[in-house]
């Protein structure tokens, strides 16, 4: 049995196994994009951010 859910990011429907250990929130494409961003977050430096107060 397969359930259909909507992706939180792109609002596209995707299929989910109801017996999965963790409930998915994102489709495959958005999930891969978010994982890549998460893996590369250590590369950011303090100097990369803009300071709007000046």
C-alpha positions, 0 to 999 in steps of 0.5 A, a space after each residue: 500500500 502506498 500513500 500520496 503526500 504533498 512536498 512542503 517545498 514544491 507542493 508536488 505530490 509524491 508516494 510514501 510507504 506508510 510503514 517507513 520508519 520516518 515520515 518524509 516531508 519532501 519529494 526526492 528532488 527537494 530532499 536531495 537538494 536540501 541534503 546537499 545544502 545541509 552537507 555544505 553548510 560547514 563551508 560557510 564563513 562568518 565573512 560570507 554574511 552581509 551586515 545590514 546594520 552598517 
